[in-house]
């Protein structure tokens, strides 16, 4: 036997690496959000809406620096994660949001939603939704004041209006349908985005394009958004709701493609992701039907993300282990 000593180097995982890094992934998310962002500026007017987006982005970047200093961690501005959080947070706000509230919410999203848990990769909840939940609880009037979207004749309108989900919650689907005349007109408005709502949630078409881009790029797994949207579509008729309206209205597409798929707060296994998406869809339908709020996407994602460790335990059985033969 050779007496030579062989040096073995033991390192921690991951052992297989590729060129894809956090910055590349975050850049893809930003690119995917650009169509919905531009639509928000078009439908609600660029003057104040652009201000909301810029204030959110700047606050998120400054909060990222503050969080790194507070928790004595390396500054991670270059990974673009703060930009993604700031942009997502802005897109889930009403267009008329006051700037001071945007500052509070964006800083909460980064500090409380991410840094308190250890920074990027350690947050159990989507940071942007954490910020929105805090604002919804603290200032519900501001968070439920919606601007009327773009009018082809008069341009952007500052008059307040109700979202389609608000109208259905308070007055029923027939009242909403009377406003649009036909189901085809209603579906068209929801699909293109000419309805009241948050800055980035109104155009289902552009959110779908951005989501498909992320799937093609391999940034997100198709299982979560597909299971989520399909479950809402299938369960809605059981409660007397129009299934197509249920998936096009509100923030379902934004939540399904961009919020529920957050790496650190979603399951890692294939089966876990399917059950996770199904659970999100089930809870969204329940909240929309029986909850005090007309929309259920935000709370359903935050609640179900509590159970992500359980979904991660739905692992395939390790080869060679199991019950002994009788």
C-alpha positions as CSV (number, residue, x, y, z in Angstrom):
1,X,0.0,0.0,0.0
2,X,1.3,3.4,-0.9
3,X,2.4,5.3,2.2
4,X,1.7,8.7,0.6
5,X,-1.0,10.7,2.3
6,X,-3.9,11.9,0.3
7,X,-5.3,15.3,1.3
8,X,-9.1,15.4,1.2
9,X,-10.7,18.8,1.0
10,X,-14.1,18.9,2.7
11,X,-16.3,21.8,1.8
12,X,-19.9,22.7,2.4
13,X,-22.6,22.6,-0.3
14,X,-23.4,23.6,-3.0
15,X,-20.8,21.5,-4.9
16,X,-22.2,22.1,-8.3
17,X,-22.3,25.7,-9.6
18,X,-23.2,27.5,-12.8
19,X,-23.0,31.1,-14.1
20,X,-26.4,32.0,-12.8
21,X,-26.1,34.2,-9.8
22,X,-28.5,36.3,-7.6
23,X,-27.9,39.4,-9.7
24,X,-28.9,37.6,-12.9
25,X,-32.0,36.2,-11.4
26,X,-33.1,39.6,-10.0
27,X,-32.4,41.3,-13.3
28,X,-34.7,38.8,-15.0
29,X,-37.5,39.5,-12.4
30,X,-37.0,43.3,-13.1
31,X,-37.3,42.7,-16.8
32,X,-40.4,40.6,-16.3
33,X,-42.0,43.4,-14.3
34,X,-41.4,46.1,-16.8
35,X,-44.5,45.5,-19.0
36,X,-46.8,45.7,-15.9
37,X,-45.0,48.7,-14.6
38,X,-45.3,50.6,-17.9
39,X,-49.0,49.7,-18.0
40,X,-49.5,51.1,-14.5
41,X,-47.9,54.4,-15.5
42,X,-50.2,54.5,-18.6
43,X,-53.5,53.6,-16.9
44,X,-53.0,55.7,-13.8
45,X,-50.9,58.6,-15.0
46,X,-47.1,58.9,-14.8
47,X,-47.0,62.0,-12.6
48,X,-47.8,60.6,-9.2
49,X,-47.5,56.9,-10.0
50,X,-43.9,57.3,-11.2
51,X,-43.3,59.1,-8.0
52,X,-44.6,56.2,-5.9
53,X,-42.4,53.8,-7.8
54,X,-39.3,56.0,-7.4
55,X,-39.8,56.7,-3.7
56,X,-40.3,53.0,-3.1
57,X,-37.1,52.1,-5.0
58,X,-35.0,54.7,-3.3
59,X,-36.3,53.8,0.2
60,X,-35.6,50.1,-0.4
61,X,-32.0,50.9,-1.4
62,X,-31.4,53.1,1.6
63,X,-33.1,50.5,3.9
64,X,-30.8,47.8,2.4
65,X,-27.8,49.9,3.5
66,X,-29.3,50.5,6.9
67,X,-30.1,46.9,7.4
68,X,-26.6,45.8,6.5
69,X,-25.2,48.3,9.0
70,X,-27.7,47.4,11.8
71,X,-27.1,43.7,11.5
72,X,-23.4,43.9,10.6
73,X,-23.7,42.1,7.3
74,X,-22.0,42.7,4.0
75,X,-23.7,45.3,1.8
76,X,-25.6,43.6,-1.0
77,X,-26.7,46.5,-3.1
78,X,-25.2,45.0,-6.3
79,X,-27.4,41.8,-6.1
80,X,-30.4,43.9,-7.1
81,X,-32.6,42.2,-4.4
82,X,-33.5,45.6,-2.8
83,X,-34.6,46.9,-6.3
84,X,-36.9,43.9,-6.8
85,X,-38.4,44.3,-3.3
86,X,-38.9,48.1,-3.9
87,X,-40.5,47.6,-7.3
88,X,-42.8,44.7,-6.2
89,X,-43.9,46.7,-3.2
90,X,-44.7,49.8,-5.4
91,X,-46.7,47.6,-7.8
92,X,-49.0,46.3,-5.0
93,X,-49.9,49.9,-3.8
94,X,-52.8,52.0,-4.9
95,X,-51.7,54.7,-7.5
96,X,-52.8,57.5,-5.1
97,X,-50.6,56.3,-2.2
98,X,-49.0,59.3,-0.3
99,X,-45.3,59.3,-0.5
100,X,-44.8,59.2,3.3
101,X,-46.7,55.9,3.4
102,X,-44.6,54.5,0.6
103,X,-41.5,55.3,2.6
104,X,-42.8,53.5,5.7
105,X,-44.0,50.5,3.8
106,X,-40.9,50.1,1.7
107,X,-38.6,50.4,4.7
108,X,-40.7,47.8,6.6
109,X,-40.5,45.5,3.6
110,X,-36.7,45.5,3.6
111,X,-35.9,45.8,7.3
112,X,-38.8,43.7,8.9
113,X,-39.5,41.5,5.9
114,X,-35.9,40.6,5.1
115,X,-33.1,41.8,7.4
116,X,-34.7,40.8,10.7
117,X,-34.6,37.2,9.5
118,X,-31.0,37.4,8.4
119,X,-31.0,39.0,5.0
120,X,-31.5,37.6,1.5
121,X,-32.2,33.9,1.4
122,X,-33.4,33.8,5.0
123,X,-36.8,35.5,4.9
124,X,-39.8,33.1,5.5
125,X,-42.2,35.6,3.9
126,X,-42.2,37.7,0.8
127,X,-40.8,41.0,1.9
128,X,-43.0,43.2,-0.3
129,X,-46.2,41.5,1.0
130,X,-44.9,42.1,4.6
131,X,-44.7,45.8,3.9
132,X,-48.1,45.8,2.3
133,X,-49.7,43.9,5.1
134,X,-48.4,46.4,7.7
135,X,-49.8,49.3,5.7
136,X,-53.1,47.6,5.2
137,X,-53.5,47.1,8.9
138,X,-52.2,50.5,9.8
139,X,-53.9,52.8,7.2
140,X,-56.7,50.8,5.6
141,X,-58.4,53.9,4.1
142,X,-55.3,54.9,2.1
143,X,-54.8,51.3,1.0
144,X,-58.4,50.9,-0.3
145,X,-58.6,54.2,-2.2
146,X,-58.4,53.5,-5.9
147,X,-57.9,55.8,-8.8
148,X,-60.0,55.6,-11.9
149,X,-57.9,54.3,-14.8
150,X,-57.1,56.0,-18.1
151,X,-59.9,57.3,-20.2
152,X,-59.2,57.4,-23.9
153,X,-61.0,60.7,-24.2
154,X,-60.0,62.6,-21.1
155,X,-56.8,60.9,-20.1
156,X,-55.7,59.8,-16.6
157,X,-58.5,60.4,-14.1
158,X,-57.9,61.3,-10.4
159,X,-61.5,60.4,-9.5
160,X,-61.7,57.5,-7.0
161,X,-63.4,54.3,-8.0
162,X,-63.9,50.7,-6.7
163,X,-62.0,47.7,-8.0
164,X,-64.0,44.9,-9.6
165,X,-63.5,42.7,-6.5
166,X,-64.8,45.5,-4.3
167,X,-68.0,45.9,-6.5
168,X,-68.6,42.1,-6.3
169,X,-68.1,42.0,-2.6
170,X,-70.4,44.9,-1.8
171,X,-73.0,44.8,-4.6
172,X,-72.7,41.4,-6.4
173,X,-71.5,40.3,-9.8
174,X,-74.6,41.5,-11.6
175,X,-73.9,45.1,-10.6
176,X,-70.3,44.8,-12.0
177,X,-71.6,43.2,-15.1
178,X,-74.1,46.0,-15.6
179,X,-71.2,48.5,-15.6
180,X,-69.4,46.8,-18.4
181,X,-72.5,45.7,-20.4
182,X,-71.3,42.2,-21.3
183,X,-69.0,39.5,-19.9
184,X,-66.8,39.9,-23.0
185,X,-66.3,43.6,-22.2
186,X,-65.5,42.8,-18.6
187,X,-63.0,40.1,-19.5
188,X,-61.4,42.4,-22.0
189,X,-60.9,45.2,-19.5
190,X,-59.5,42.8,-16.9
191,X,-57.2,41.1,-19.3
192,X,-55.8,44.4,-20.7
193,X,-55.8,46.3,-17.4
194,X,-58.3,49.2,-17.9
195,X,-59.8,48.7,-14.4
196,X,-59.1,50.1,-10.9
197,X,-56.6,48.4,-8.7
198,X,-53.0,48.4,-7.6
199,X,-50.4,49.9,-9.9
200,X,-49.1,46.7,-11.2
201,X,-51.9,44.2,-10.8
202,X,-54.5,45.3,-13.3
203,X,-53.2,43.9,-16.6
204,X,-53.4,40.1,-16.5
205,X,-52.0,39.9,-20.0
206,X,-48.7,41.8,-19.2
207,X,-48.3,39.9,-15.9
208,X,-48.8,36.6,-17.8
209,X,-46.1,37.7,-20.4
210,X,-43.7,38.5,-17.5
211,X,-44.5,35.2,-15.8
212,X,-43.9,33.2,-18.9
213,X,-40.6,35.0,-19.4
214,X,-39.5,33.9,-15.9
215,X,-40.6,30.3,-16.6
216,X,-38.8,30.2,-19.9
217,X,-35.6,31.6,-18.3
218,X,-35.8,29.0,-15.6
219,X,-36.1,31.6,-12.9
220,X,-39.4,30.1,-11.4
221,X,-41.0,26.7,-11.5
222,X,-44.3,26.6,-13.5
223,X,-45.9,24.3,-10.9
224,X,-46.6,27.0,-8.3
225,X,-48.4,29.6,-10.5
226,X,-50.2,26.9,-12.5
227,X,-51.5,25.1,-9.4
228,X,-52.4,28.4,-7.8
229,X,-54.4,29.8,-10.7
230,X,-56.0,26.5,-11.7
231,X,-57.2,25.9,-8.1
232,X,-58.9,29.4,-8.0
233,X,-60.4,28.7,-11.4
234,X,-61.8,25.3,-10.4
235,X,-63.1,26.2,-6.9
236,X,-64.6,29.6,-7.7
237,X,-67.8,28.1,-9.3
238,X,-68.5,26.1,-6.2
239,X,-69.1,29.4,-4.4
240,X,-71.2,30.9,-7.3
241,X,-68.3,33.0,-8.7
242,X,-67.4,33.4,-12.3
243,X,-64.2,31.4,-12.7
244,X,-62.6,33.5,-15.5
245,X,-63.4,36.7,-13.6
246,X,-61.8,35.2,-10.5
247,X,-58.5,34.6,-12.1
248,X,-58.3,37.8,-14.0
249,X,-59.4,40.2,-11.3
250,X,-57.3,41.5,-8.5
251,X,-53.7,40.5,-7.9
252,X,-53.8,36.8,-8.6
253,X,-51.4,36.8,-11.5
254,X,-49.0,39.2,-9.8
255,X,-49.1,37.1,-6.6
256,X,-48.9,33.7,-8.4
257,X,-45.9,34.6,-10.7
258,X,-43.9,37.1,-8.6
259,X,-44.8,36.7,-4.9
260,X,-45.6,33.1,-4.2
261,X,-42.5,31.9,-6.1
262,X,-40.0,33.8,-3.9
263,X,-37.1,31.4,-3.5
264,X,-36.5,31.6,0.2
265,X,-40.2,31.5,1.1
266,X,-41.5,28.7,-1.2
267,X,-41.0,24.9,-1.1
268,X,-38.0,23.3,-2.8
269,X,-39.6,20.0,-3.7
270,X,-41.7,19.3,-6.8
271,X,-44.7,17.8,-4.9
272,X,-44.3,20.4,-2.2
273,X,-44.7,23.2,-4.8
274,X,-47.9,21.6,-6.2
275,X,-49.5,21.3,-2.7
276,X,-48.3,24.8,-1.9
277,X,-50.0,26.3,-5.0
278,X,-53.2,24.3,-4.4
279,X,-53.3,25.6,-0.8
280,X,-52.8,29.2,-2.0
281,X,-55.7,28.9,-4.4
282,X,-58.0,27.3,-1.8
283,X,-57.3,29.9,0.8
284,X,-57.6,32.8,-1.7
285,X,-61.1,31.6,-2.7
286,X,-62.1,31.2,0.9
287,X,-60.9,34.7,1.9
288,X,-62.5,36.3,-1.1
289,X,-65.8,34.6,-0.3
290,X,-66.0,34.8,3.5
291,X,-63.3,37.3,4.6
292,X,-63.7,41.0,5.4
293,X,-61.4,41.9,2.5
294,X,-62.5,41.5,-1.1
295,X,-59.0,40.3,-2.2
296,X,-57.3,37.2,-0.6
297,X,-54.0,37.0,-2.5
298,X,-51.8,38.9,0.0
299,X,-53.1,37.1,3.2
300,X,-53.2,33.7,1.6
301,X,-49.6,33.9,0.5
302,X,-48.4,35.1,3.9
303,X,-50.4,32.5,5.7
304,X,-49.4,29.6,3.5
305,X,-45.8,30.6,3.6
306,X,-45.9,29.8,7.4
307,X,-46.3,26.1,6.3
308,X,-43.5,26.0,3.8
309,X,-41.4,23.8,6.2
310,X,-44.2,21.3,6.2
311,X,-44.4,21.3,2.4
312,X,-40.6,20.8,2.3
313,X,-41.0,17.6,4.3
314,X,-43.1,16.1,1.5
315,X,-39.8,14.6,0.2
316,X,-39.6,11.4,-1.8
317,X,-38.5,8.4,0.4
318,X,-34.7,8.0,0.5
319,X,-33.6,4.9,-1.5
320,X,-32.8,2.0,0.8
321,X,-34.9,3.3,3.7
322,X,-38.4,2.4,4.7
323,X,-40.5,-0.2,6.5
324,X,-38.8,-3.5,7.0
325,X,-40.1,-6.5,5.0
326,X,-42.5,-8.8,6.8
